[in-house]
Amino acid sequence: MQKLSRPVWEPSPPVGGDARVVPRIIAAASDLALVVDQQGVIEHVAIGEAIQSHAAWNSLVGKRWKETIANDSQSKVDQLLTEARSGEVARAREINQQAEGGAAPFRFSAVLLDDPQQRVVALGRDLRAVAMMQQQMLAAQQAMDREFSRLRQAETRYRLLFQVAAEGVLVADATSFKVLEANPAAAALFEEAPGALQGWVLKDVFEAKSWTTVQAMLAALAAGG
């Protein structure tokens, strides 16, 4: 009988003494935990409840971690593993992790296990909710910018018409009836310099016999919006 050759990759025993308890502890500490051997191969995957239904993360087992990472994040994986294996506290890094269900951003930190095989556990926090919130905030900011731009354009048109109008125009406060703005045509009617009418009260602008009519017009305006 022909002797079967040994497979290229064979998973090491589960981390720790209890194969059921330790993965649960790791999953509780992160959304996605990867146990990586000295060759950079993912030996074990522990999945938190938050991402159970989002992708087939177990498909990562047996693959080199670096090969399951988007190109822009591969150097970050090397840095994480190097720092962890040197005994340093590995600085957390944002990495785009790929799986059969697609790709998702995670914030990974790494720690060296206390075992002879020098395996590393990479602990990842799912950043999809954060990324979605950032996209929503960006969309809201862009919508606000567009609205501000529209308002600025409208104000520019208003200012232009206000200045060039042949009729005198006064803008007054609805409560105190004080003049806030007057266009050049209004200032010319009173033979005043531009801006001189600011602070005047509408009652002083009109003759006494006309003020009653003006008040009635203002009251109707206030009532009708």
C-alpha positions as CSV (number, residue, x, y, z in Angstrom):
1,M,0.0,0.0,0.0
2,Q,1.3,3.4,-0.9
3,K,2.2,5.6,2.1
4,L,0.4,8.9,2.2
5,S,2.5,12.0,2.3
6,R,2.1,14.4,5.2
7,P,0.0,17.5,4.3
8,V,1.7,20.8,3.8
9,W,-0.2,22.4,6.6
10,E,-1.5,20.8,9.8
11,P,-3.1,22.8,12.6
12,S,-1.4,22.8,15.9
13,P,-3.3,21.8,19.1
14,P,-5.8,24.4,20.3
15,V,-4.5,27.3,22.4
16,G,-4.3,26.5,26.1
17,G,-5.5,23.3,27.9
18,D,-9.2,23.6,27.2
19,A,-10.2,23.9,23.6
20,R,-13.7,25.0,24.5
21,V,-13.0,27.6,27.1
22,V,-10.0,29.6,25.7
23,P,-11.6,30.5,22.3
24,R,-14.6,31.8,24.3
25,I,-12.3,34.0,26.4
26,I,-10.6,35.3,23.2
27,A,-13.9,35.9,21.5
28,A,-15.2,37.8,24.5
29,A,-12.2,40.1,24.3
30,S,-12.6,40.9,20.7
31,D,-14.9,40.6,17.7
32,L,-12.4,38.5,15.7
33,A,-9.4,36.7,17.1
34,L,-6.7,35.0,14.9
35,V,-4.1,32.6,16.3
36,V,-1.1,32.8,14.0
37,D,1.9,30.5,13.9
38,Q,5.5,31.3,13.3
39,Q,5.1,31.0,9.5
40,G,2.2,33.5,9.6
41,V,-0.5,30.9,9.0
42,I,-3.8,31.2,10.8
43,E,-4.3,28.2,13.0
44,H,-7.5,29.1,14.7
45,V,-10.3,31.7,14.5
46,A,-12.5,32.9,17.4
47,I,-15.5,34.9,16.4
48,G,-17.4,37.3,18.7
49,E,-21.2,37.4,18.7
50,A,-21.3,40.8,16.9
51,I,-20.0,39.4,13.6
52,Q,-21.3,35.8,13.6
53,S,-23.6,36.3,10.7
54,H,-21.6,38.7,8.5
55,A,-19.0,36.5,6.8
56,A,-17.5,33.0,6.7
57,W,-14.5,34.0,8.9
58,N,-13.7,30.3,9.6
59,S,-12.5,30.1,6.0
60,L,-9.3,31.9,7.1
61,V,-8.0,28.8,8.9
62,G,-5.0,27.4,7.1
63,K,-4.2,30.5,5.2
64,R,-1.3,32.9,5.6
65,W,-2.7,35.9,7.4
66,K,-0.9,38.3,5.1
67,E,-2.5,36.8,2.0
68,T,-6.0,37.4,3.4
69,I,-5.3,41.1,3.8
70,A,-5.9,44.0,1.4
71,N,-2.7,45.2,-0.2
72,D,-2.7,48.5,1.6
73,S,-2.7,46.7,5.0
74,Q,-0.1,43.9,4.4
75,S,2.8,45.9,5.9
76,K,0.7,46.5,9.0
77,V,0.4,42.7,9.5
78,D,4.2,42.4,9.3
79,Q,4.6,45.1,11.9
80,L,2.1,43.7,14.3
81,L,3.7,40.2,14.2
82,T,7.2,41.6,14.5
83,E,6.4,43.7,17.5
84,A,4.5,41.0,19.2
85,R,7.2,38.4,18.8
86,S,9.9,40.8,20.0
87,G,8.0,41.0,23.3
88,E,6.9,44.6,22.7
89,V,3.4,45.9,23.2
90,A,2.2,45.8,19.6
91,R,0.5,49.1,18.7
92,A,-3.0,48.6,17.4
93,R,-3.5,49.1,13.7
94,E,-6.5,49.4,11.4
95,I,-6.5,46.6,8.9
96,N,-8.9,45.6,6.1
97,Q,-9.4,41.9,6.7
98,Q,-10.7,39.8,3.8
99,A,-12.8,36.6,3.9
100,E,-15.1,34.7,1.7
101,G,-18.0,37.1,2.5
102,G,-16.0,40.1,1.5
103,A,-13.8,42.6,3.4
104,A,-14.2,44.5,6.6
105,P,-12.1,47.0,8.6
106,F,-10.8,45.9,11.9
107,R,-8.6,47.5,14.5
108,F,-6.1,44.7,15.4
109,S,-3.7,44.4,18.3
110,A,-1.4,41.4,18.9
111,V,0.1,39.5,21.8
112,L,2.6,36.7,22.0
113,L,1.3,33.5,23.6
114,D,3.4,31.9,26.3
115,D,3.9,28.6,24.5
116,P,7.0,26.9,22.9
117,Q,5.6,27.4,19.4
118,Q,5.7,31.2,19.7
119,R,2.2,31.7,18.4
120,V,0.6,35.2,18.3
121,V,-3.0,36.1,18.9
122,A,-4.3,39.0,16.9
123,L,-7.3,40.6,18.5
124,G,-9.6,42.6,16.2
125,R,-12.4,45.1,16.8
126,D,-14.9,45.4,14.1
127,L,-14.9,49.0,12.7
128,R,-17.8,48.6,10.2
129,A,-20.2,50.5,12.5
130,V,-17.6,53.3,12.9
131,A,-16.9,53.4,9.2
132,M,-20.7,53.6,8.4
133,M,-21.1,56.4,10.9
134,Q,-18.2,58.2,9.4
135,Q,-19.7,57.8,5.9
136,Q,-23.0,59.2,7.2
137,M,-21.3,62.1,8.8
138,L,-19.4,62.8,5.6
139,A,-22.6,62.7,3.6
140,A,-24.3,65.0,6.1
141,Q,-21.4,67.4,6.0
142,Q,-21.4,67.4,2.2
143,A,-25.2,68.1,2.2
144,M,-24.7,71.0,4.6
145,D,-21.9,72.4,2.4
146,R,-24.2,72.2,-0.6
147,E,-27.0,74.0,1.3
148,F,-24.6,76.7,2.6
149,S,-23.4,77.2,-0.9
150,R,-26.9,77.6,-2.2
151,L,-27.7,80.1,0.6
152,R,-24.6,82.1,-0.1
153,Q,-25.5,82.3,-3.8
154,A,-29.0,83.4,-2.9
155,E,-27.7,86.0,-0.5
156,T,-25.3,87.3,-3.2
157,R,-28.2,87.6,-5.6
158,Y,-30.3,89.4,-2.9
159,R,-27.5,91.8,-2.1
160,L,-27.0,92.6,-5.8
161,L,-30.7,93.3,-6.3
162,F,-30.9,95.3,-3.1
163,Q,-28.1,97.6,-4.1
164,V,-29.1,98.2,-7.7
165,A,-32.9,98.4,-7.2
166,A,-34.3,101.8,-8.4
167,E,-36.9,101.8,-5.6
168,G,-36.1,102.7,-2.1
169,V,-36.0,99.6,0.1
170,L,-35.9,99.5,3.9
171,V,-35.3,96.4,6.0
172,A,-36.7,96.9,9.6
173,D,-36.9,94.8,12.8
174,A,-40.4,93.3,13.1
175,T,-40.5,94.1,16.9
176,S,-38.8,97.5,17.4
177,F,-39.5,98.8,13.8
178,K,-35.9,100.0,13.7
179,V,-34.3,100.2,10.3
180,L,-31.6,97.6,9.9
181,E,-30.6,98.2,6.3
182,A,-31.4,100.7,3.5
183,N,-30.4,100.5,-0.1
184,P,-28.8,103.4,-1.9
185,A,-32.1,104.4,-3.5
186,A,-33.7,104.8,-0.1
187,A,-30.8,106.9,1.2
188,A,-31.1,109.1,-1.9
189,L,-34.8,109.8,-1.2
190,F,-33.9,111.2,2.2
191,E,-30.7,112.8,0.9
192,E,-28.7,110.9,3.3
193,A,-25.4,109.0,3.0
194,P,-25.6,105.2,2.5
195,G,-25.9,103.6,6.0
196,A,-27.2,106.8,7.6
197,L,-30.8,105.4,7.9
198,Q,-29.7,102.5,10.0
199,G,-31.2,102.9,13.5
200,W,-34.1,105.1,12.4
201,V,-37.6,104.1,13.5
202,L,-40.1,103.5,10.8
203,K,-42.6,105.8,12.5
204,D,-40.2,108.7,11.9
205,V,-39.8,107.8,8.2
206,F,-43.5,108.4,7.4
207,E,-45.8,111.3,8.0
208,A,-48.1,111.0,10.9
209,K,-51.3,110.6,8.8
210,S,-49.7,107.7,6.9
211,W,-48.3,105.9,9.9
212,T,-51.7,104.4,10.8
213,T,-51.9,102.8,7.3
214,V,-48.4,101.5,7.5
215,Q,-49.1,100.0,10.9
216,A,-52.1,98.2,9.5
217,M,-50.0,96.8,6.7
218,L,-47.3,95.6,9.2
219,A,-50.0,94.0,11.4
220,A,-51.4,92.1,8.4
221,L,-48.0,91.0,7.4
222,A,-47.3,89.7,10.9
223,A,-50.6,87.8,11.0
224,G,-50.2,86.3,7.6
225,G,-46.5,85.4,8.0
